[in-house]
Amino acid sequence: MRAVIAVLALLFAAGCTGTDNSPTNSEFVFVSPGGQTDITYDGADRKPLPELSGPSLMEPGTTLSLSDYRGKVVVLNVWGSWCPPCRVEAPELQKVQDEYGDKGVQVLGIAVRDFQETEPRDFMINQGLTYPSIYDPPGRSLLALKGYPRAVVPATFVIDKQGRVAAAFMRELLASDLEPILGRLVAE
């Protein structure tokens, strides 16, 4: 009996020390040092996001993917029509799209926690928003943002032309908050 217990103990220990499923240094993992709400990543500190995609809110039957915009700077915004700060932020993001769209910047939204598709769609129409949004009520697409606290809405991630996270904002933004980083990233 002792031999069986010893073999089981060895097998258990081997299973615990085998494959490491933790993220690698080459993958973006969100961390907010000291609870910071504005975090920037420079050059070598930038890590790529894994593929992030989902159904288009405004074009049913179409899938939107972050990789569709590779080569552009992407402003990835997590929002909901139920979110008061998102109502203030949405026209500001449209300003970013209008001012920087022809300079290689793309705003991409992710509509979360709106379980009736008409609500976020009406929100976009009423706000005059022309940038695309992924429709993702349960927030599954956000699993690509490892470490991101999915209860934080709005949240905005700025992705460089190579698909690496250059900045993360865990608060409502104005267009003027994004302009300095967008200017740098467009010039890269």
N, C-alpha and C positions, 0 to 999 in steps of 0.2 A: 504493500500500500504506500509506503514511503517513496518508493521508486516512481510510482504513478504521480504522486503529488510533486515530486521533484521535476519530473518531465513536464508536467503542466505548468509549473512555475517558470521553467526555462522557456517554454513556448510563449507564455504570456509576456515575459520580459522581452523576448525577441520581437514580438509583435509591437510592443510599446516603443522600441528603439529603432524600428525599421524606417519606413517611408515618412519623410517629413512633408506634411501637407500645408505648411505655413507659406505665406507669400514670399517670393524671392526679392532680392534687391532690385530686380529689373522691372518690378510691377508696382504701380501706384497703390499706396495704402494711406488713407486719410488719417492724420493725427493732428489734434489741435493742442499744441503745447500751451499749457496754462490757460486753456479755454479760449484761445484767440479766435476771433471771428473773421479776420483778414489774414490770409497766409499766402505768401508768394514763394515760388521755387525758382531758383536760378540755374541755368545751364545744366551741369551734371546732376543737380539735385532733382531735376524733373524726371518723372517716371511715367511710362505710357499706361493708358487705361486699356484694359481688355475690351473686346468688342462690346458695344452697347447698342441695342436696337429694340425696336418695337413698332407697333402699328401706327400709322399716321392718323392724327386726330382729324385733319381736314380732308384727307384723301383716303377714305376707307378702302381696304384691299391693298394698300401700298405699305411697304415696310420702310421705315427710316432707320439708318444706321450711322453711327458716328464716323465710321470709316468712309461713308459717302462723301465726307467733307475733308478727307486727308489732303494736305497741301494748303488748306485754309486755316485761319485762326478761328476756333469755335468757342462761342460763349454758350455754355450748356447751363440752362436754367431750370431748376425744379420748382414747379408752381402748382397752384390749385385755384379754381374759380371761387372757392369758399374762403380763401386766405386774404384778409384785408391788406397786408403789406404787398401782396402780389398785384393787387388792383392799382397801387401806386407805381410799382416797379414795371409793369407791362409796357406802358407807353414809353418809359425810359429805355427799355430794351428795343422797342421799335425804333427809337431815335438812333440807337447804336447800329441797328440793321440798315437804316436809311443812310447814315453818314459813313459807315465803314464797309457796307456790302460790296461796293465796287472796288474796295481796296484789299479784298481777300478775307473778309471776316463774315462769318455766318452765325447768327443766333439760332439755337436749337432748343426748344422747350421740351420738358417732360411733365405732362399733366398727371398729377397723382391724386388719389383719394376722391376723385369725382366719379361715382359709380353710374351716373346717368350721363351718357356721352353727349347729350344735348347741352348740358350745363357748361362744360369747358368750350365746346364749339361756339355756343352763343356768346360766351365771354370774349373769345378771340374776334368774332365778327363785330360785336359791340365796341370793342377797344380798337378796332381797325388794325389788328395785328396780321402781318403778312408772312412772318417767319414761320417755319414748320414746327410742329410739336408732336412728340410721341404721346400716344394715349395709353397710360399705364396706371389704372386705378390702384392695383395692389403694390405698385412700386418695384416690381420684379426686375426691371431693367437697371435699377439702382444697385443691384447686387454687384455689378462691375465696379462700383465705387466702394471698395473694401474699406471698412472702418467708418464710413460716413454714417452719422446718426440720422436714419431716415425720418425721424420725427421733425427734423429741422426743415421748415419750408417758410419762405423761399431760401434757396441756396443756389449759388452760381459757381461754376467751375470754368476757368478759361484754359483752353487746350491749344497748345502751339501747333504749328504746321506739321510737325512730325507725330502728332497724336499724344503728346506728353502734357501732363497737367502743369501749368505755369502759375496758376493762382486758384485759391478757393475762398469764397466769401459765404459766411453763414449768417447773412443778414440781407435786408432790403437794400438795393443799389439804385443809384442814379447814373445816368449816362456818364456824367463827369467823373464818377468813381472808377469807371472802366477805361476812360480815355488814355491815361498814362501807360497802363500796361498794354493796351491795344496798339498804341503807337510804337512801343518797343518791339512787340511781337510781329507786327506787320513789316517792320524794317529788317527783321532777321532773315 
